[in-house]
Amino acid sequence: FKSAISQEVRVESLLPIVPMDTDAESVGDFIYEPSKPELLDRLLPMYVEVEVFRGLLESVASEHGARMTAMDSATNNASDMIDRLTLQYNRARQAAITTELMEIIGGAEALKG
């Protein structure tokens, strides 16, 4: 999910984990307790769970963005339709008033003459 206006599809690979490119000197030589394999066994399921949850959240955010955009477009279309219908109504009302005035004037002229 990028934004409500712009969405881009991404495909991300969760497994296997690709190690970051780091210098051996910057990483250092640490002692891990528990051991690195045990630590990986504990953290890997959590990592996968968090990444899947993040994907679901981005999917929901993307859906909400698409709905918001669709509703904004529908609102604009409805406003345009209301404006057109109001104009048609006013023209029809004005035509009816003009017709009634012509009938009144015609009747008054007939009584005079």
N, C-alpha and C positions, 0 to 999 in steps of 0.2 A: 504494500500500500504506500503510495507516494503522497497523494493529496486527494481531496474530494473532486478536484477538476481533472487531475492527471493520474492515471493508474497504469502501472506497467507490470507485466507478468514476469516473475522470476522463478527459476528452478534452482533449488539449493540442495546439495547433497549433504545428508547428515552423517552418513557412515560410508566409508571409513573416514576418520578424522584426519585431516591433512595438517601436519605440524606447521607452525609459523616459521618463517625463515628468520632465525636469530643466530647471533654469534655465540659460540660456545663460551666465550669469555664473559658476555653480558648475562648469561643464564646463571653462571656460578655452579658450584658443586655443593648441593644441599643434601642433607640427610633427611629422608622422608620417613615419617612414622604414621601410619603403617607403610609398608613398602609400596613402591610405585605401582606394581600390578594390582595390589589390593585397593589402593586409592583409585585406580582407574576402574576397577570392578564396581566400586561404590558410586563413583561420579558419573560414569557413562549412562546408566539408566536415568539419572536426574537430568543430564544434559539433553538426552533424546526427548524426555518428557517436556522440558522447558521449550525446546525448539518446536515441537509439535504444537504446544499451547500457543507459542508466539505466532505460528502460521495460522492457527484458528482465529486468534485475535485480529491479525491483519486481514483475514478473509471477512470477518464481521465488519471491521472498519471500512473495508472496500465496498461491501454491500450497502452499508449505511450511506456512504458517499454517493454511490450510484442512485440509491433511492432519493437522496436529497436533491441531486441534479435532476432526476426525472420529475419530482414534485415541483421544483422551481420552474421547469419548462412547462408543466401542466398549468401552473398558476399564471404564467405569462400568457399562455394560449387562452385561458379562460378570461383574462382581463381584456385581451384583444377582441374576443368574441362578444363580451359585454359591451365594449365600445361600439362595435359594428351594429349590434342589435339595438342599442340606444339610439344610434343615428337613424336606423330604419324606422323605429317607433316614432321618433320626432318628425321624420318626413311624412309618415302616414298620418300623424295627428295634424300636421300643418295642412296636408292635402284635404283632410276632412273639414277643417276650419274654413279653408278657402272655398270649398264646395258649398258649405252652409251659407257663407257670406254672399256668394254668387246667387244662390236661391233667394235669399232675403232681398238683395238688390233687384233681382229680376221680378220678384213679387211686388216690390214697391213701385217699380217702373210700370208694371201692368196696371196697378191701381191708379196711377197718375193719368195714364193715357187712354 
